[in-house]
Structure formats: C-alpha cells, structure tokens
Amino acid sequence: MKQIILLLILMSFATFVTHAQKYKHKTEAEIARMTPTQRIDEYAEEQEHHNDTLDDYFILVDKYIKLDGLKAVPRLTEIIDEYDPTRSSGKSGRKGERFDAAWALLDSLDTQVIRLRASDEGKRAIDALERSVERMRAAGYGKKHQDGWERHGRFNGVMRKIESAKGINQRDNFIKHTFRLEYEIIFSNAELLEFSNFLVANYPEYPGWSETKRIKDKTQINAAGNPLQTSILTKPERYYEAYTEFKKTK
C-alpha cells in the first residue's frame, strides 16, 4: 500500500513539474499580439503559478487587459461560471485560482476603466458573480466563524465586489475624498450613490479619467495623532465638470 501511495505522489509531482516547465512568461510583443481572450487566459495562468499581482509580469499583462476594456469581460464571465465548489470537476484544474483572477480583474476594470453595470457584458459578469455566490453557499461557504481563503476570504471578497459593482465602488470613494479636500464638497452616501448612477448613465468610462495618488490627510487624525492616509484623484477637473452638470439635473 505504501508503495502505491508513493507512486501516486511521484506521478502527481511529475505532472506538476511537466506543467510548470511548459509555462513560461511571454514577451511584451507577444502579449500585445494576443486576443483579449488569450490575455485573460495568460493572466489566469499566471495566477495559477505565482499568485503575486504586484510582480512585473502581472502588471504587464494587466496593462493590456485594461486597454481591452469590455472586450475582456466575456472570457472573465466564462471563467467565473466554470468555478463550482459543489463538484470536484468544478474545483479541479486550479479553477479556484482562475476564478480569483477573474473576479479581481473585473474589480480592476470597474474601478479603473469602465463601470460594469453600464453595459450588457458587465451586467452578465455581475450576474455570473451572483451565481458563483449561490454555488459557494451550496458548498457550505460563507458561514459564521469560518476562516481560510476559500470558505471565508474568497466568499467575502466576491460579496464585496458584487456590492461595489452594483453601487458605490472604490473610484466613487476617491471622488468623495477628492471633492472634500479640493472643493470642500461633502457627499452623503445617498448623494454619492446618486452621482455615481449619473456618471454610469452618462459617462461610464469615468473610472479612467484620472490617476490616483496616496496622501496624508491632515484634516483627519488617527488615535495616535497622525494624519490618515487616503487616495485622491490627480486630475479632478473633469469629475467636477460632471458634478456641475449633475447638480443642474437636481
């Protein structure tokens, strides 16, 4: 029996080594020539092997996916629908890691490129995320007092993504912080959501209007007496113009 177990372990390891040897990074020229679907698969493959979204290769592939915009979303939706923790086949082949890459990329597109809920492609992706939550719940994930990535981290991460995609996301909060500091405009949560809905309806590409930067907000002090760190927009003018237009509709 011990010999059989050892043989199975060696076979599994050999399969892993062979797969790892087949996978290698592409050049930027090769990535540029890929289709949007191929770039998503490359990003998901990288997630399987390295799972470090701050390394140079992740950042490179991510740059081209952002240029793809909505063209990337159908493949992301497919990968999300492939993940099913209620079935062994729905978790095999590192589908969980690929699923993580897919919903993280959707979040990146929604906060930095274009709002998902403004398009049919994006709405289908949000629907796919909601279906994935139903499957995770059916598998027993998301219950109180659970820990670990799959049952707790992944489940709650997707729940937060759905909530932000359907309402106020990180970009909207950057607008809120910027307007308070630059224009002395204070948003209530209700008004911020209303402004977000206005932007989604009229300028769905607004997440890509400006870069952001981290600053020390001297108007907010923590318990230790230090300024809180926050992110604001580097070019808020276009957002302010849209806000002026929004106020005229009130």
C-alpha positions in Angstrom: 0.0 0.0 0.0 2.8 2.4 0.9 4.4 1.7 -2.5 1.2 2.6 -4.3 0.8 5.8 -2.3 4.4 6.8 -3.0 3.9 6.0 -6.7 0.8 8.2 -6.9 2.6 11.1 -5.2 5.5 10.8 -7.6 3.1 10.7 -10.6 1.3 13.8 -9.3 4.6 15.6 -8.8 5.8 14.7 -12.3 2.6 16.1 -13.8 3.1 19.3 -11.8 6.7 19.6 -13.0 5.8 19.0 -16.6 3.1 21.6 -16.5 5.4 24.1 -14.8 8.0 23.5 -17.5 5.5 24.2 -20.2 4.5 27.5 -18.7 6.8 30.5 -19.3 6.4 34.2 -19.5 5.7 35.9 -22.8 7.5 38.9 -24.2 5.6 42.2 -24.3 5.4 41.9 -28.1 3.8 38.5 -27.7 1.3 39.8 -25.2 0.4 42.8 -27.5 -0.4 40.4 -30.3 -2.8 38.3 -28.2 -6.5 38.5 -28.4 -8.4 39.8 -25.4 -9.4 36.2 -24.5 -5.8 35.0 -24.7 -4.7 37.8 -22.5 -7.2 36.8 -19.8 -6.1 33.2 -20.0 -2.5 34.3 -19.7 -3.4 36.3 -16.6 -5.3 33.4 -15.1 -2.3 31.1 -15.9 0.0 33.4 -14.1 -2.4 33.4 -11.1 -2.1 29.6 -11.0 1.6 29.7 -10.9 2.7 32.7 -8.9 -0.3 34.4 -7.3 1.5 37.7 -6.8 -0.4 40.5 -8.6 2.3 43.0 -7.8 5.1 41.4 -9.8 6.2 42.9 -13.1 4.6 40.3 -15.3 1.2 40.6 -13.7 1.4 44.3 -14.1 2.4 44.0 -17.8 -0.5 41.7 -18.7 -2.9 43.8 -16.6 -1.9 46.9 -18.6 -3.1 45.3 -21.9 -6.2 43.9 -20.3 -7.2 47.4 -19.2 -6.7 48.5 -22.8 -9.1 45.7 -23.9 -11.7 47.0 -21.5 -15.1 45.4 -22.1 -13.6 43.0 -24.7 -12.0 41.2 -21.8 -15.3 40.7 -19.9 -16.9 37.8 -21.8 -13.9 35.5 -21.1 -13.8 36.6 -17.5 -17.5 35.6 -17.2 -16.8 32.2 -18.6 -14.0 31.5 -16.1 -16.3 32.6 -13.2 -19.0 30.2 -14.4 -16.5 27.3 -14.6 -15.9 27.5 -10.8 -18.3 25.3 -8.8 -17.1 24.2 -5.4 -20.1 21.8 -5.1 -18.5 19.4 -7.7 -15.0 18.0 -7.8 -14.8 18.8 -11.5 -15.8 22.4 -10.7 -12.7 22.8 -8.5 -10.2 20.8 -10.4 -7.5 22.2 -12.7 -7.0 25.2 -10.4 -10.4 26.6 -11.2 -10.4 28.3 -7.8 -7.3 30.3 -8.6 -8.5 31.2 -12.1 -11.8 32.3 -10.5 -9.9 34.6 -8.1 -8.0 36.1 -11.1 -11.3 36.7 -12.9 -13.2 38.5 -10.2 -10.2 40.5 -9.2 -9.8 41.7 -12.9 -13.5 42.6 -13.0 -13.0 44.8 -9.9 -9.9 46.4 -11.6 -11.9 47.2 -14.7 -14.8 48.5 -12.8 -12.7 50.9 -10.6 -10.1 51.9 -13.2 -11.5 51.6 -16.7 -15.3 51.4 -17.1 -18.3 50.7 -14.9 -19.6 47.2 -15.4 -23.2 47.9 -14.7 -23.4 50.3 -17.7 -23.1 47.6 -20.3 -24.8 44.3 -21.1 -21.4 42.5 -20.9 -20.8 43.9 -17.5 -24.2 43.1 -16.2 -23.8 39.5 -17.4 -20.5 39.3 -15.4 -22.2 40.6 -12.3 -24.9 38.0 -12.7 -22.2 35.4 -13.0 -20.6 36.5 -9.7 -24.0 36.3 -8.0 -24.4 32.7 -9.4 -21.0 31.9 -8.0 -22.1 33.0 -4.6 -25.1 30.7 -4.7 -22.7 27.8 -5.6 -20.4 28.7 -2.8 -23.3 28.8 -0.3 -24.4 25.5 -1.6 -20.9 24.1 -0.8 -21.2 25.4 2.7 -19.0 28.5 2.3 -19.7 31.9 3.9 -20.9 30.7 7.2 -20.1 32.5 10.5 -16.9 31.6 12.3 -15.3 30.2 9.2 -11.8 31.1 8.2 -9.4 30.2 5.4 -9.3 31.7 1.9 -11.9 29.5 0.1 -14.6 29.5 2.7 -14.1 33.0 4.1 -11.7 35.2 2.1 -12.9 34.3 -1.3 -16.6 34.2 -0.4 -16.5 37.6 1.3 -14.3 39.1 -1.4 -16.8 38.2 -4.1 -19.7 39.6 -2.0 -17.9 42.9 -1.6 -17.2 43.0 -5.3 -20.9 42.5 -6.2 -21.9 45.2 -3.8 -19.4 47.7 -5.2 -20.2 46.8 -8.8 -23.9 47.5 -8.2 -23.4 50.6 -6.2 -20.5 52.8 -4.8 -17.1 51.4 -5.8 -13.6 52.5 -4.9 -13.4 55.1 -7.6 -16.5 56.8 -6.2 -14.9 56.9 -2.8 -11.8 58.5 -4.4 -14.1 61.1 -5.8 -15.6 61.7 -2.4 -12.2 62.2 -0.7 -11.0 64.4 -3.5 -14.1 66.7 -3.5 -13.9 67.1 0.2 -10.3 68.2 0.1 -10.2 70.1 -3.2 -13.6 71.7 -3.4 -15.0 71.4 0.2 -17.9 69.4 -1.1 -19.2 66.8 1.4 -21.1 63.9 -0.1 -23.6 61.9 1.9 -23.7 58.2 1.0 -27.1 58.8 -0.7 -25.8 61.7 -2.8 -22.6 59.8 -3.7 -24.7 56.9 -5.0 -26.9 59.3 -6.9 -23.8 60.9 -8.5 -22.3 57.5 -9.3 -25.6 56.5 -11.0 -25.4 59.7 -13.0 -21.9 59.0 -14.1 -22.7 55.4 -15.0 -25.6 56.5 -17.2 -23.8 59.4 -18.9 -20.0 58.7 -18.6 -19.5 55.0 -17.9 -15.8 55.4 -18.7 -15.3 57.9 -15.8 -13.1 55.5 -13.7 -10.3 56.0 -16.3 -10.4 59.8 -16.3 -7.6 60.2 -13.7 -4.8 58.5 -12.0 -4.8 58.5 -8.2 -2.1 59.2 -5.5 -1.7 58.4 -1.8 -1.6 61.4 0.5 -1.6 62.2 4.2 -5.0 63.8 5.0 -4.2 66.3 7.7 -7.9 67.0 8.2 -8.3 63.5 9.7 -6.1 62.4 12.6 -6.0 58.9 13.9 -5.8 57.8 17.6 -2.0 58.1 17.6 -2.2 61.7 16.5 -1.1 61.0 12.9 -2.8 62.1 9.6 -4.8 59.3 8.0 -3.6 58.1 4.6 -6.1 58.2 1.7 -6.2 58.2 -2.1 -7.3 61.1 -4.2 -7.5 61.9 -7.9 -4.6 63.6 -9.6 -6.8 65.3 -12.2 -10.2 66.0 -10.6 -11.3 68.7 -13.0 -13.4 66.5 -15.3 -15.2 65.0 -12.4 -16.0 68.4 -11.1 -17.4 69.4 -14.5 -19.6 66.3 -14.4 -20.7 67.1 -10.9 -21.7 70.6 -12.1 -23.8 69.0 -14.8 -25.3 66.6 -12.3 -26.3 69.4 -10.0 -28.3 71.0 -12.8 -30.4 67.9 -13.1 -31.5 68.1 -9.4 
